Amino acid sequence: MGIGQFALVQGLLIGVGSAATFAPLLADTSHWFTRRRGIAVAIFASGNYLAGAIWPPIVQHFVETVGWRQTYFGIGVFCLATMLPLALALRRKLPMHEPIVAGSLASARVERPLGLSPGALLALLSIAGFSCCVAMAMPQVHIVAYCGDLGYGPARGAQMLSLMLACGIVSRLASGWICDRIGGLRTLLLGSALQGIALLLFLPFDGMVSLYVISALFGLFQGGIVPSYAIIVREYFSPKEAGARVGTIITATLFGMAFGGWMSGAIFDLTGSYKVAFMNGILWNLLNMSIAGWLLWRSGFRRVPA
């Protein structure tokens, strides 16, 4: 199998399979909770980070011992044996929502969220999601290669990735708790600012111990960014549109991860330095912060009532 065929299989099979799970389930979870919606969404969204913390060392071990083909086959069998039975537990219908009365505060918030058209707000959130994940992709996609470039070896990089994603679990749960208290926009801005700080730390420090610490900090700082978009959608859009709106924004974040991973590699190939790639990520993170800050300013810094 050539690299083109491998990429096609990754995109069509694994990509489509992932798309049919994360975003729809994220939107679905937001429908089942009201008072503790933030922490509920965060618990669900922690699942892929938990897997990200557990799987990289396992995959690295089996790739080195039995080869990547056999490792892929084993992962596929595991997914079939676990995901299909678990999907049967999700067949219950969504709870009925109270109708939005025309002319009410809730109706005004849905028709002109933050004084914008729903399409304009969705576009801004999609751009924000894209930009934050371009920035996020640099450490998450390239930490293994970065460690190899520094001479520490890919195994150390895999350990740092696991540590990063494990700390992301803590971050997502904490951000869900925060979201229930200050709202989605303020949580997004907080997470974006902290992610920017972590990216800045990669510039002056490249020692092995320093990279372990910064990887942990990056996981702690950025884990709550993506789930906050689902909370923002539920705060400013009609519940009936949650699936499509959340799916659109999550799609933008995935494009951001893909583009950011490619761009960081291209910058390294062009310059021979990952430092420039980190600086590129910081610039994209500033765009995300600017959008989140502007939307929060339009909201008057008031928390959206439940």
ZICOR-V94405 format. One line per field, one symbol per residue. psi: psi as a letter, one per 30 degrees, with the letter a starting at -180 (. if undefined). burial: + if it has 24 or more other ideal C-beta (glycine too) atoms within 12 Angstrom, else -. A space follows every 10 residues. Layout:
# ZICOR-V94405
psi->???
burial->???
This chain:
# ZICOR-V94405
psi->kleeeeeeee eeeeeeeeff deeeeeeeef ffkdeheeee eeeeffefee efeeeeeeee eeefefleee eeeeeeeeee feeeeefffg fklkkklkkj kkfleeeeee eikgglleee eeeeeeeeee eefeeffeee egeeeeeeef gflfeeeeee eeeeeefeee eeeeeeeeef efleeeeeee eeeeeeeeee ffefkgleee eeeeeeeeee effgeeffee eeefeflkef geeeeeeeee eeeeeeeeee eeeeeeeeee fgkfeeeeee eeeeeeeeee eeeeeeeffg gkkkk.
burial->---------- -------+-- ++++++++++ +++---++++ +++++++++- +++-+++-++ ---------- ----+----- ---------- ---------- -----+--++ --++---+-- ++-+++++++ ++++++++++ +++++++-++ -+-+-+++++ ++++++++++ ++++++++++ -+++++++++ ++++++++++ ++---+---- ++-+++++++ ++++++++++ +++++++++- +++-++++++ ++++++++++ +-+++-++-- ---++-++++ ++++++++++ +++-++--+- ---+--
